[in-house]
C-alpha cells in the first residue's frame, strides 16, 4: 500500500477550529472567567436571612453574634443593647475594618431602615450579617436586656 506524498504535505486540521475566530476565543475567555468567579465566590459561608424578628435576634445575641448598632450617638446615649458596638451608619463604610469577618453580625438600630442600609453595605463587603427587622423599642418591649430605656 503506497501512500501519496500529497497527504504528508497537506496541513493538518486544528483540533479546535473555532479558536481561530475572535468570537470563539472570547467565548473561551468568558467561560474561564465564569469558572474562576464561581470557584472564588463559592466558599463555604453560612448564609443568614436579610432580616430577623426580635426573638431570632435575641437567639443570635445569646449565641455570641457581634452586635453592631448603627444608630446616631445621641440615640445610643438614650438606650442600646449591652455589649453592642456603636458605629453610626454614616461612618460605617470607613470603619469596616473594625468588624469581625469570622463572626455573625447582628445589625440593630433605632430605625429598621438604617439597619437595612447597613446590611446592604456589609453583604456587599462579604460579611455574614443579618438585620433586626424592628426597632430597638420592640426589643425593649419584649423584655430583653437593654441599657437605658426608651422614652415613654
NUVO-238528 format. One line per field, with one value per residue: x, y, z of N, C-alpha, C, O in turn. Coordinates in steps of 0.001 Angstrom, whole numbers. Layout:
<pts>
n_x = c(X, ...)
n_y = c(Y, ...)
n_z = c(Z, ...)
ca_x = c(X, ...)
ca_y = c(Y, ...)
ca_z = c(Z, ...)
c_x = c(X, ...)
c_y = c(Y, ...)
c_z = c(Z, ...)
o_x = c(X, ...)
o_y = c(Y, ...)
o_z = c(Z, ...)
</pts>
This chain:
<pts>
n_x = c(837, 712, 1412, 283, 2241, 1081, -646, 1065, 1971, -185, -1688, -2455, -5661, -6728, -7187, -9224, -11026, -12694, -11387, -9797, -11188, -12164, -14562, -14832, -12536, -13113, -15364, -14228, -12558, -14464, -15823, -13826, -13372, -15868, -15835, -13681, -14721, -16975, -15726, -14160, -16092, -17605, -17084, -17346, -19796, -21770, -25090, -27160, -30505, -31793, -33206, -34253, -36630, -37458, -37251, -35631, -33376, -32610, -31828, -29546, -27999, -27685, -26177, -23703, -23283, -21803, -22772, -23865, -24549, -26082, -27075, -27542, -25193, -26493, -28903, -27946, -26959, -29307, -30534, -29398, -28262, -26710, -23203, -23031, -21632, -21059, -21304, -22022, -24290, -23477, -20741, -19977, -18972, -16318, -15280, -15236, -13150, -13086, -14827, -15614, -14673, -15049, -17236, -20791, -22788, -25020, -27158, -28410, -30655, -32146, -33871, -35415, -34955, -32398, -30870, -31303, -30004, -27376, -27039, -27078, -24646, -22758, -23120, -22356, -19707, -18849, -19414, -20868, -23986, -26978, -30064, -31965, -35407, -37029, -37414, -35248, -36914, -38884, -37433, -36955, -39597, -40147, -38826, -36164, -32618, -31365, -29615, -30353, -33423, -36208, -37850, -40969)
n_y = c(-1156, 1984, 5235, 8428, 11257, 13637, 13666, 14002, 16566, 18211, 20577, 19989, 19621, 21892, 21111, 22404, 24205, 26436, 28150, 29764, 31943, 35208, 35346, 32773, 32640, 34641, 33517, 31316, 32639, 34011, 31831, 30647, 32777, 32868, 30373, 30747, 32852, 31578, 29607, 31164, 32681, 30792, 29887, 28200, 29480, 30624, 31375, 33967, 35094, 38093, 39765, 39459, 38554, 39899, 37870, 35917, 37471, 37867, 35272, 35023, 36997, 35851, 33649, 34681, 36451, 39194, 42324, 45046, 48364, 50823, 53284, 56860, 58728, 60248, 58882, 56413, 57059, 57343, 54737, 51329, 48082, 45835, 45321, 45932, 47312, 50578, 52032, 54597, 54836, 56585, 56495, 53942, 52743, 53654, 52426, 49683, 47920, 47500, 45544, 42084, 39458, 36817, 36221, 36087, 38903, 40937, 43403, 46297, 49018, 52209, 52685, 50646, 50935, 52059, 49917, 48125, 49436, 49332, 46588, 46015, 47224, 45739, 43130, 43453, 43859, 41381, 40317, 38260, 38769, 39894, 41637, 43335, 43322, 45170, 48042, 49099, 49603, 47679, 45459, 46164, 46181, 43478, 42697, 42042, 42291, 45593, 48661, 51557, 53260, 53411, 56509, 57187)
n_z = c(0, -999, 14, -780, -1605, -1333, 937, 3069, 2776, 3037, 5150, 8595, 10141, 12595, 16077, 17497, 15666, 15972, 17659, 16172, 15445, 16542, 18052, 19085, 20671, 22532, 23720, 25059, 26875, 28422, 29509, 31084, 32861, 34144, 35435, 37220, 38778, 39943, 41452, 43183, 44586, 45771, 48342, 51513, 53310, 55842, 55380, 56348, 56994, 55465, 57210, 60621, 63129, 66407, 68382, 67096, 66718, 69359, 69991, 68334, 69555, 72114, 71356, 70834, 68694, 66927, 67845, 66153, 66353, 64534, 65084, 65713, 67706, 69780, 70020, 70812, 73338, 74797, 74906, 74427, 73244, 75557, 75419, 72742, 69728, 68752, 65679, 63836, 61065, 58981, 59212, 58783, 56359, 56240, 58442, 58286, 58720, 61426, 62036, 62689, 60508, 60894, 62457, 63020, 62306, 63930, 63104, 64514, 65225, 66013, 64055, 61713, 59018, 58786, 59688, 57605, 55478, 56409, 56398, 53642, 52881, 54392, 53409, 50747, 51211, 51880, 54446, 57026, 57841, 59495, 59878, 62337, 62096, 63218, 65373, 68102, 70217, 70080, 70862, 73513, 74466, 74477, 76678, 76678, 77424, 77943, 77898, 79548, 78719, 76474, 75656, 77185)
ca_x = c(0, 1550, 797, 646, 3043, 203, -1190, 2058, 2174, -1398, -1674, -3401, -6794, -6534, -8053, -10376, -11018, -13418, -10487, -9140, -12034, -12241, -15745, -14506, -11571, -13828, -16222, -13391, -12121, -15609, -16086, -12789, -13641, -17026, -15393, -12872, -15635, -17781, -14853, -13744, -17206, -18353, -16552, -18355, -20158, -23106, -25991, -28184, -31545, -31560, -33753, -34796, -37507, -36843, -36905, -34473, -32236, -32180, -31087, -28221, -27330, -27317, -25175, -22420, -23127, -21286, -23910, -23485, -25615, -25803, -27841, -26798, -24674, -27493, -29855, -27187, -26871, -30593, -30574, -28761, -28059, -25447, -22091, -23120, -20626, -21676, -20693, -23146, -24423, -22710, -19316, -19771, -18120, -14927, -14858, -15479, -12025, -13309, -15809, -15038, -15081, -15231, -18413, -22050, -23034, -26422, -27247, -29581, -30723, -33432, -34701, -35207, -34446, -30937, -30316, -31336, -28931, -26113, -26975, -26669, -23224, -21959, -23206, -21522, -18314, -18617, -19600, -22031, -24761, -28431, -30562, -33197, -36452, -37822, -36561, -34823, -38020, -39543, -36555, -37228, -40959, -40120, -38184, -34781, -31717, -31089, -29036, -31160, -34819, -36798, -38798, -42354)
ca_y = c(0, 3141, 6499, 9522, 12295, 14763, 13597, 14497, 17994, 18939, 20981, 19268, 20376, 22170, 20341, 23234, 25259, 27638, 29039, 30663, 33123, 36003, 35003, 31543, 32970, 35382, 32567, 30536, 33537, 34229, 30587, 30511, 33819, 32419, 29283, 31335, 33582, 30643, 28958, 32154, 33136, 29658, 29394, 27780, 30661, 30472, 32432, 34394, 35844, 39540, 40310, 38511, 39146, 40190, 36627, 35326, 38346, 37577, 33998, 35342, 37741, 34857, 32737, 35354, 37246, 40549, 43232, 46335, 49364, 51888, 54470, 58087, 58743, 60741, 57784, 55411, 57504, 57104, 53301, 50431, 46720, 45616, 44746, 46291, 48254, 51685, 52646, 55229, 54441, 57444, 56192, 52502, 52400, 53946, 51677, 48250, 47147, 47252, 44461, 40747, 38685, 35420, 36092, 36608, 40268, 41316, 44853, 46880, 50474, 52757, 52668, 49429, 51331, 52203, 48561, 47560, 50048, 48779, 45202, 46066, 47542, 44624, 41987, 43749, 43761, 39957, 39954, 37437, 39688, 39943, 42889, 43286, 43909, 46090, 48995, 48651, 49701, 46361, 44625, 46584, 45753, 42026, 42466, 41614, 43227, 46864, 49660, 52747, 52932, 54328, 57470, 56681)
ca_z = c(0, -1185, 417, -1678, -997, -1100, 2293, 4008, 2580, 3384, 6560, 9458, 10681, 14025, 16954, 17797, 14639, 16377, 18391, 15233, 15278, 17776, 18843, 19799, 21703, 23554, 24429, 25969, 27945, 29304, 30215, 32117, 33853, 34910, 36300, 38296, 39647, 40720, 42429, 44180, 45409, 46285, 49608, 52473, 54086, 56387, 54924, 57283, 56296, 55452, 58447, 61594, 64128, 67696, 69066, 66414, 67005, 70728, 69937, 67807, 70629, 73131, 70799, 70672, 67474, 67103, 67728, 65598, 66424, 63563, 65491, 65963, 69085, 70727, 70228, 71573, 74727, 75454, 75207, 73458, 73722, 76253, 74636, 71330, 69242, 68029, 64502, 63135, 59664, 58086, 59381, 58644, 55215, 56569, 59626, 58084, 59247, 62850, 62175, 62525, 59326, 61288, 63319, 62518, 62762, 64093, 62957, 65168, 65158, 66437, 62850, 60928, 57694, 58910, 59775, 56255, 54683, 56907, 55928, 52232, 52825, 54917, 52495, 49579, 51660, 52162, 55847, 57328, 58670, 59432, 60431, 63114, 61250, 64033, 66074, 69425, 71176, 70075, 71697, 74887, 74811, 74727, 77963, 76510, 78092, 77286, 78786, 79376, 78423, 75504, 76256, 77222)
c_x = c(889, 781, 1212, 1378, 2163, -365, -224, 2238, 960, -1366, -2748, -4517, -6519, -7559, -9342, -10437, -11751, -12528, -9723, -9924, -12123, -13442, -15506, -13521, -12233, -14716, -15417, -12941, -13260, -15947, -15080, -13025, -14828, -16630, -14583, -13762, -16438, -16952, -14504, -14892, -17967, -17809, -17678, -18617, -21586, -23957, -27016, -29269, -31247, -32062, -34238, -35697, -36776, -36408, -35685, -33214, -31710, -31396, -29670, -27380, -26829, -26202, -23857, -22215, -22553, -22444, -23401, -24686, -25234, -26635, -26933, -26301, -25688, -28534, -29216, -27155, -28174, -30739, -29950, -28625, -26742, -24438, -22193, -22001, -21324, -20782, -21852, -23117, -23563, -21191, -18969, -18820, -16640, -14395, -15113, -14362, -12165, -14252, -15150, -15569, -15470, -16422, -19648, -22252, -24536, -26479, -28540, -29501, -32043, -34404, -34390, -34654, -32925, -30267, -30263, -30254, -27571, -25946, -26518, -25173, -22375, -21990, -22346, -20037, -17968, -18616, -20809, -22871, -26250, -28881, -31838, -34287, -37385, -36861, -36172, -35928, -38806, -38752, -36849, -38600, -41030, -39456, -36758, -33843, -31412, -30490, -29729, -32604, -35364, -37746, -40224, -43322)
c_y = c(1228, 4397, 7582, 10597, 13510, 14776, 14176, 16010, 18832, 19312, 20239, 20197, 20659, 21392, 21108, 24402, 26535, 28615, 29988, 31948, 33878, 35654, 33733, 31796, 33709, 34454, 31751, 31399, 33783, 32983, 30378, 31537, 33431, 31311, 29816, 32083, 32628, 29934, 29934, 32566, 31988, 29083, 29012, 28953, 30483, 31657, 32713, 35104, 37341, 40179, 39181, 39273, 39311, 38905, 35946, 36148, 38083, 36256, 34227, 36064, 36780, 33929, 33425, 36097, 38618, 41505, 44603, 47268, 50518, 53138, 55688, 58076, 59247, 59664, 56692, 55783, 57275, 55641, 52510, 49039, 46621, 44931, 45012, 47275, 49322, 52131, 53274, 54923, 55288, 57235, 54747, 52136, 52579, 53136, 50175, 47385, 46850, 46079, 43106, 40055, 37256, 35205, 36610, 38003, 40511, 42843, 45338, 48392, 50923, 52745, 51404, 49759, 51480, 50841, 47914, 48130, 49510, 47335, 45158, 46295, 46365, 43415, 42238, 43692, 42351, 39601, 39040, 38237, 39487, 41179, 42644, 44005, 44852, 47075, 48434, 48764, 48382, 45360, 44903, 46083, 44260, 41702, 41964, 42684, 44462, 47795, 50982, 52322, 53917, 55304, 56933, 57690)
c_z = c(0, -801, -544, -902, -635, 324, 3314, 3914, 2976, 4867, 7349, 9910, 12162, 14843, 17267, 16799, 15053, 17142, 17470, 15041, 16608, 18650, 19655, 20927, 22865, 24378, 25435, 27146, 28936, 30110, 31346, 33226, 34734, 35880, 37476, 39285, 40528, 41782, 43549, 45099, 46062, 47567, 50543, 53397, 54557, 55950, 56017, 56494, 56381, 56737, 59339, 62549, 65453, 68402, 68433, 66678, 68414, 70780, 69394, 68853, 71704, 72653, 70456, 69375, 67842, 66862, 67302, 65639, 65506, 63845, 65585, 67411, 70115, 71038, 71077, 73056, 75483, 75851, 74071, 74065, 74480, 75319, 73143, 71001, 68422, 66886, 63729, 61637, 58736, 58195, 59021, 57512, 55541, 57749, 59508, 58665, 60738, 63092, 61959, 61271, 59709, 62225, 62601, 63105, 62782, 64083, 63598, 65052, 65736, 65275, 62055, 59543, 57718, 58976, 58395, 55366, 55108, 56427, 54477, 52101, 53289, 53995, 51265, 49930, 52135, 53651, 55956, 58306, 58483, 60185, 61221, 62319, 61999, 64704, 67435, 70469, 71213, 70909, 73178, 75348, 75096, 76060, 77858, 77075, 77248, 78328, 78515, 79116, 77403, 76201, 76151, 76685)
o_x = c(1700, -354, 2338, 1154, 2489, -547, -643, 2622, 1081, -1061, -3811, -4326, -6121, -8645, -10424, -9930, -11453, -12874, -9070, -9390, -12153, -13334, -15944, -13655, -11950, -14804, -15880, -12944, -13046, -16322, -15458, -12895, -14792, -17057, -14780, -13579, -16562, -17432, -14547, -14669, -18892, -18042, -18817, -17749, -22492, -23570, -27653, -28993, -30528, -31396, -34586, -35544, -35620, -35313, -34808, -32125, -30499, -30420, -28705, -26194, -25687, -25380, -22983, -21074, -22794, -23037, -22609, -25717, -24178, -26869, -25708, -26942, -25736, -28993, -29861, -27306, -28149, -31036, -29959, -28849, -25758, -24805, -21498, -21491, -22087, -19645, -22588, -22054, -22976, -20439, -17795, -17943, -15810, -13196, -15195, -14602, -11424, -14451, -14235, -16772, -16140, -16597, -19566, -21925, -25228, -25910, -29626, -28437, -32954, -35618, -33228, -33951, -32244, -29209, -29292, -29646, -26709, -24839, -25661, -24507, -21380, -20972, -21673, -19200, -16911, -17903, -21675, -22508, -26713, -28156, -32685, -34113, -38410, -35642, -36706, -35880, -39335, -39335, -36973, -38750, -41878, -39514, -36194, -34227, -31229, -30828, -29704, -32953, -35042, -38367, -40612, -44525)
o_y = c(1448, 4600, 7626, 10805, 14291, 15863, 14771, 16651, 20033, 18483, 19909, 21406, 19758, 21062, 20522, 25484, 27609, 29790, 30917, 32934, 33262, 35669, 33642, 31232, 33435, 34595, 31520, 30939, 33766, 33085, 29974, 31210, 33646, 31322, 29380, 31963, 32853, 29691, 29575, 32778, 32226, 27911, 29447, 29360, 30223, 32811, 31798, 35662, 37788, 41053, 38097, 40478, 38912, 38852, 35455, 35599, 38077, 36138, 33686, 35776, 36882, 33477, 32809, 36353, 39130, 41497, 45234, 46990, 51126, 53951, 55567, 57463, 58717, 59544, 56117, 54921, 57036, 55339, 52936, 48850, 47251, 44063, 44368, 47976, 49014, 52554, 52568, 54773, 54758, 57741, 54381, 51292, 51752, 53156, 49476, 46243, 46019, 45668, 42983, 40067, 36565, 34101, 37449, 38249, 40316, 43495, 44857, 48966, 50118, 52789, 51125, 48938, 51074, 50638, 47236, 47400, 49258, 46914, 44348, 45637, 46028, 42745, 41324, 43497, 42143, 38690, 39042, 38369, 38982, 41701, 41845, 45155, 45277, 46937, 47413, 48088, 48008, 44511, 43979, 45617, 43818, 40563, 41503, 43848, 44391, 47716, 51481, 51153, 55105, 54967, 56314, 57430)
o_z = c(900, -1231, -1038, 290, 259, 871, 4307, 4893, 3220, 5724, 6823, 10041, 12899, 14366, 17297, 17095, 14530, 17265, 17944, 14533, 17673, 19876, 20802, 22013, 24031, 25598, 26551, 28288, 30148, 31278, 32446, 34405, 35945, 37035, 38610, 40497, 41732, 42889, 44725, 46291, 46838, 47865, 50380, 54170, 53765, 56137, 56539, 55432, 57274, 57292, 58870, 62748, 65594, 68962, 69145, 66840, 68634, 71521, 69934, 69015, 72152, 73450, 69846, 68988, 68935, 65783, 68002, 65028, 65679, 62950, 65543, 68265, 71226, 72174, 71953, 73922, 76690, 77006, 72916, 75260, 74092, 74527, 72357, 71875, 67507, 67099, 63040, 61036, 57793, 57363, 58966, 57699, 55163, 58026, 60518, 59058, 61263, 64236, 61146, 61009, 58942, 62740, 61704, 64266, 61782, 64958, 63273, 64817, 65928, 65474, 61758, 58954, 56776, 58381, 58057, 54583, 54266, 56090, 54122, 51303, 52648, 53824, 50789, 49049, 52730, 54071, 55081, 59475, 57460, 61032, 60822, 61916, 61466, 64602, 67867, 71497, 72260, 71583, 73982, 76478, 75872, 76523, 78850, 77191, 76033, 79508, 77390, 79281, 77440, 77209, 75160, 76644)
</pts>
